[in-house]
């Protein structure tokens, strides 16, 4: 496994854990407020998650970045 892919996986897992904790705290905090605010928070979380997934999938599937994986060291 190339080093850049391993680092990308580790960063993604750490970021996902942080976002999960933050989303849980935001969700629990929104129960005391108006439900529309909770829906707005969840919408923002879903949008950011979608963008992150698209960026990661573009990075993993890019043939341009794979050029350095085929080089002999």
C-alpha positions in Angstrom: 0.0 0.0 0.0 1.5 3.4 -1.0 2.3 5.7 1.9 0.1 8.5 0.6 -2.9 6.2 0.6 -2.2 5.0 4.2 -1.9 8.6 5.4 -5.1 9.5 3.6 -6.9 6.7 5.3 -5.6 7.7 8.7 -6.5 11.3 8.3 -9.9 10.3 7.0 -10.5 8.1 10.0 -9.4 10.7 12.5 -11.4 13.4 10.8 -14.5 11.1 10.7 -14.1 10.5 14.5 -13.9 14.2 15.2 -16.9 15.0 13.0 -18.9 12.2 14.7 -18.1 13.5 18.1 -18.9 17.1 17.1 -22.1 16.0 15.3 -23.3 14.1 18.4 -22.6 17.1 20.6 -24.4 19.4 18.2 -27.3 17.0 17.9 -27.7 16.6 21.7 -27.4 20.4 22.1 -30.1 21.0 19.5 -32.7 19.0 21.4 -33.0 21.9 23.9 -33.7 24.4 21.1 -36.1 24.8 18.2 -36.4 21.7 16.0 -35.7 23.8 12.9 -32.3 24.7 14.3 -31.5 21.0 14.7 -32.6 20.4 11.1 -30.3 23.2 10.0 -27.4 21.8 11.9 -28.0 18.3 10.5 -28.2 19.8 7.0 -24.9 21.5 7.4 -23.3 18.4 8.7 -24.7 16.4 5.8 -23.4 19.0 3.3 -19.9 19.0 4.7 -19.8 15.2 4.9 -20.8 15.0 1.2 -18.1 17.5 0.2 -15.5 15.6 2.1 -16.5 12.2 0.6 -16.4 13.7 -2.9 -12.9 15.2 -2.3 -11.6 12.0 -0.9 -13.0 9.9 -3.7 -11.6 12.3 -6.3 -8.2 12.1 -4.6 -8.2 8.3 -4.4 -9.4 7.8 -8.0 -7.1 10.4 -9.6 -4.7 8.8 -12.2 -2.6 11.9 -12.1 -1.6 11.2 -8.5 -0.8 7.6 -9.3 2.2 8.6 -11.5 4.5 8.6 -8.5 3.3 5.2 -7.3 4.7 3.5 -10.4 8.2 5.0 -10.1 11.1 2.8 -9.0 12.9 4.0 -5.9 
